[in-house]
Amino acid sequence: MTDTAPPTARLYLASASPRRRELLTQIGLPHEVLRVPAPPGEDEPQHPGESAADYVQRTARDKALRGRDWMHENRLPRLPLLAADTTVILDGQVLGKPADRADAQRILRALSGAAHEVRTAVAVWTGEQLLEAVSITEVRMRDLTDDEIGRYCDSGEPYGKAGAYGIQGLAGTFISHISGSYTGVMGLPVFETANLLRAAGIRTP
């Protein structure tokens, strides 16, 4: 079964993230999720020698282009398509989604008491061009005890999230300072996204 866009949809979202859907709904943009199969192999691998900044932009761009190809192959209604990728960066190193509990604990111990960077890249395919933007936010996490980290892992929240935490959930109590876009840390910076969509000819509130 292929995706179809309801008459009210104004764009496709090439992401299964409920947070991104939530944020698009928050700014009043009817959309439809495009369920594009992930490529085989490791999830969003970083290329050898690729910087963290280049990695997040390339990944968002690749998602948008895969979505474009999927839309054409399945002869779906022609709508603008939005893709995004969020990366947590500590000392220049990408902290991805944890593979398991031990990996989540390792990541959270590294973030404990430290400032890190969250970059969310957004890419919009209009049918004629690819528009891109990046949100950069500095986040500081307070010191965490091993007990806190253990209980947070017990909640199940770290899994499937870059950097092993979600600022909109229980981990909000871990964050002592943020400089930049809160919605960017959630996974879709609404300011940058709205600017891109306006450039693509999509009216936003």
C-alpha positions as CSV (number, residue, x, y, z in Angstrom):
1,M,0.0,0.0,0.0
2,T,1.4,3.4,-1.0
3,D,1.1,6.7,0.8
4,T,-1.6,9.1,-0.5
5,A,-2.0,12.7,0.4
6,P,-5.3,13.9,1.6
7,P,-6.8,16.9,-0.2
8,T,-5.9,19.2,2.7
9,A,-2.2,18.2,2.9
10,R,0.2,20.9,1.8
11,L,3.4,18.9,2.0
12,Y,4.9,15.5,2.7
13,L,7.0,14.8,5.8
14,A,9.7,12.2,5.1
15,S,10.0,11.2,8.7
16,A,8.2,8.9,11.1
17,S,9.1,11.1,14.1
18,P,6.0,11.9,16.1
19,R,7.7,15.0,17.4
20,R,8.2,16.4,13.9
21,R,4.5,15.7,13.1
22,E,3.6,17.5,16.4
23,L,5.6,20.6,15.5
24,L,4.2,20.8,12.0
25,T,0.7,20.6,13.4
26,Q,1.6,23.2,16.0
27,I,2.4,25.7,13.3
28,G,-0.7,24.9,11.4
29,L,0.6,22.9,8.4
30,P,-1.5,20.0,7.2
31,H,0.8,17.3,6.0
32,E,1.1,13.6,5.2
33,V,3.9,11.3,6.4
34,L,5.8,9.7,3.5
35,R,6.9,6.2,4.6
36,V,10.1,5.9,2.6
37,P,11.9,2.6,3.2
38,A,15.3,3.1,4.9
39,P,18.4,2.1,2.9
40,P,20.0,-1.3,3.8
41,G,22.9,-1.4,6.3
42,E,23.8,0.8,9.2
43,D,21.4,3.6,10.2
44,E,22.7,6.9,8.8
45,P,26.4,6.1,8.9
46,Q,29.0,8.9,9.1
47,H,31.4,8.8,6.2
48,P,35.1,8.6,6.9
49,G,36.6,12.1,7.4
50,E,33.1,13.7,7.3
51,S,32.7,16.5,9.9
52,A,29.7,16.4,12.2
53,A,28.3,19.6,10.6
54,D,28.6,18.1,7.1
55,Y,27.1,14.8,8.2
56,V,23.8,16.3,9.5
57,Q,23.3,18.3,6.4
58,R,24.1,15.4,4.1
59,T,21.8,13.1,6.0
60,A,18.8,15.5,5.8
61,R,19.5,16.1,2.1
62,D,19.7,12.3,1.4
63,K,16.4,11.8,3.2
64,A,14.7,14.5,1.0
65,L,16.1,13.0,-2.2
66,R,15.1,9.5,-1.2
67,G,11.6,10.8,-0.5
68,R,11.5,12.6,-3.9
69,D,12.4,9.4,-5.7
70,W,9.9,7.4,-3.7
71,M,7.2,10.0,-4.5
72,H,8.0,9.8,-8.3
73,E,8.3,6.0,-8.3
74,N,4.9,5.6,-6.7
75,R,3.3,8.3,-8.8
76,L,2.1,10.2,-5.7
77,P,0.5,13.7,-5.9
78,R,3.2,16.3,-6.5
79,L,3.7,18.1,-3.2
80,P,6.7,19.8,-1.6
81,L,8.6,17.4,0.7
82,L,10.3,18.1,4.0
83,A,13.0,16.0,5.6
84,A,15.1,16.7,8.7
85,D,18.0,15.1,10.7
86,T,19.1,15.9,14.2
87,T,22.6,15.3,15.5
88,V,24.0,15.7,19.0
89,I,27.7,16.7,18.9
90,L,30.1,16.6,21.9
91,D,33.7,17.7,21.3
92,G,33.3,17.4,17.6
93,Q,32.0,13.8,17.8
94,V,28.6,12.7,16.7
95,L,26.6,11.0,19.5
96,G,24.0,8.9,17.6
97,K,21.1,6.8,18.7
98,P,22.1,4.3,21.4
99,A,22.4,0.7,20.3
100,D,21.4,-0.7,23.7
101,R,21.2,0.1,27.4
102,A,25.0,0.1,27.9
103,D,25.5,2.5,25.0
104,A,22.8,4.8,26.3
105,Q,24.5,4.9,29.7
106,R,27.9,5.6,28.0
107,I,26.4,8.5,26.0
108,L,24.6,10.0,29.0
109,R,27.7,9.8,31.2
110,A,29.6,11.7,28.5
111,L,27.0,14.4,28.3
112,S,26.7,14.7,32.1
113,G,27.9,18.1,33.3
114,A,29.0,19.2,29.8
115,A,27.9,21.5,27.1
116,H,27.1,20.0,23.8
117,E,25.7,21.1,20.4
118,V,22.5,20.0,18.7
119,R,22.3,20.6,15.0
120,T,19.1,20.0,13.1
121,A,19.3,20.2,9.3
122,V,16.1,20.7,7.3
123,A,15.7,20.1,3.6
124,V,12.7,20.9,1.5
125,W,12.3,19.6,-2.0
126,T,9.9,21.8,-4.1
127,G,9.8,19.8,-7.3
128,E,12.3,22.1,-8.9
129,Q,14.9,22.8,-6.2
130,L,16.2,21.7,-2.8
131,L,16.2,24.3,-0.1
132,E,18.2,23.8,3.1
133,A,18.7,25.3,6.5
134,V,20.5,24.3,9.8
135,S,19.6,25.2,13.4
136,I,22.5,25.2,15.9
137,T,21.8,25.1,19.6
138,E,24.1,24.8,22.6
139,V,22.7,22.7,25.4
140,R,24.2,22.1,28.8
141,M,23.3,19.1,30.9
142,R,23.7,19.1,34.7
143,D,25.7,16.5,36.5
144,L,23.9,13.1,36.5
145,T,24.3,10.3,39.0
146,D,24.6,6.7,37.9
147,D,21.2,6.1,39.6
148,E,19.5,8.9,37.6
149,I,21.0,7.5,34.4
150,G,19.8,4.0,35.2
151,R,16.3,5.1,36.0
152,Y,16.2,7.2,32.8
153,C,17.2,4.2,30.8
154,D,14.5,2.2,32.6
155,S,12.0,4.6,31.2
156,G,12.8,3.6,27.7
157,E,13.1,7.2,26.6
158,P,16.7,7.2,25.5
159,Y,16.2,4.7,22.7
160,G,15.7,5.9,19.1
161,K,17.0,9.4,20.0
162,A,20.2,11.1,19.0
163,G,22.3,11.6,22.1
164,A,20.2,9.2,24.1
165,Y,17.7,11.8,25.4
166,G,14.6,13.8,24.5
167,I,14.4,17.3,25.8
168,Q,10.6,17.3,25.6
169,G,10.4,14.3,28.0
170,L,11.9,13.2,31.3
171,A,15.3,14.5,30.3
172,G,14.0,18.1,30.4
173,T,14.9,18.0,34.1
174,F,18.5,17.3,33.1
175,I,19.0,20.4,31.0
176,S,20.4,23.4,32.9
177,H,20.8,25.8,30.0
178,I,19.9,26.1,26.3
179,S,21.1,28.8,23.8
180,G,19.3,28.5,20.5
181,S,16.2,26.7,19.3
182,Y,14.2,24.5,21.7
183,T,12.2,23.0,18.8
184,G,15.5,22.4,17.0
185,V,16.6,20.2,19.9
186,M,13.2,18.4,19.7
187,G,13.9,17.6,16.0
188,L,12.4,20.4,13.9
189,P,13.3,24.0,14.3
190,V,10.0,25.8,13.5
191,F,11.5,29.2,12.7
192,E,14.0,27.8,10.1
193,T,11.3,25.4,8.8
194,A,8.7,28.1,8.3
195,N,11.3,30.3,6.4
196,L,12.1,27.4,4.1
197,L,8.5,26.6,3.5
198,R,7.7,30.2,2.7
199,A,10.6,30.2,0.2
200,A,9.0,27.1,-1.3
201,G,5.8,29.0,-1.8
202,I,3.9,27.4,1.2
203,R,2.1,29.9,3.3
204,T,2.7,29.6,7.0
205,P,0.9,31.5,9.8
